Amino acid sequence: MHKRTKIGCKKLIQEAINNCPVPTIQNYIRRNYMRNTQQWALWACQHFPLLLQVTSTNPLESYHSELKRKTSSLHGLIGAIHNIVAIDCKKQSDSKSATFDFHVKKVSAYGVEKDIIKEIHKFPLPFQHLLIKEACAIMDRLEKGKGAPGLTSLDCHCLFYNQYLLPCKHIFHEHMYGDVKLLTTDVWRMFQKIFEESGFEVYEYRELVIEFVQTEQQKKAKSRKLTVFELTERVCDRYWSVEEGVLNAERTEAFISTLEVSLNPIIIQFK
């Protein structure tokens, strides 16, 4: 869901096929996903922020289970209706309690700067937990000997940032130990403003804007841009695979050195 190019999508689908031990399911994936990659990718790009939040139907199934358990044909029509109304009232009460906690409760954390905690407390409760976890993950990165990621903007390509549209551990790391203070007061306010009037439903409305190409020249330009995006994604995938894998600083440095050696002649040639 977090891949942005055709190459990235096909790579994940092929990994799913390779890791599947059942031949019939492998064929199902090839038939229904590999042949429709572009359609699935477009749909996922439009809806993945919501899909990544809704990972279970347990709340709905719990409600249905309670209805079945507390209603019976022995109660008669009126009795069944009374039971359903009682269950709905209980659910509404639980919802109001959850809404109160969502907007009012604050979390505590050890090892996170006071200024950052103060800003995190301005988010709804579930997002506080998410942000605290990302902020605390910096210590794990430092223990592994990882330096600041070198971000110069808020545009991070990690799954967390694409999933929740919130500051990730890489942004926190750069802000706290890097050269660029990314999390200014205005930036925090921008993130906090997302949830002023809503909760997780904000992810229902983040869609990809599709521009229809009209001329042949525009089609070629779009194709060139897509090729660059695909190449960039392949490089980023390989880098994060090395960086986030088993700690091996020499291997990571070797990857970066090889990349620089390969790219420098191209950059110089097309100045």
Secondary structure, 3 states (H helix, E strand, C coil): CCCCCHHHHHHHHHHHHHHCCCHHHHHHHHHHCHHHHHHHHHHHHHHHHHHCCCCCCHHHHHHHHHHHHHCCHHHHHHHHHHHHHHHHHHHHHHHHHHHHHHHHCCCCCCCCCHHHHHHHCCCCHHHHHHHHHHHHHHHHHHHCCCCCCCCCCCCCCCHHHHHHCCCCHHHHHHHHHCCCCCCCHHHHHHHHHCCCCCCHHHHHCCCCCCCCCCCHHHHHHHHHHHHHHHHHHHHHHHHHHHHCCCCCHHHHHHHHHHHHHHHHHHHHHCC
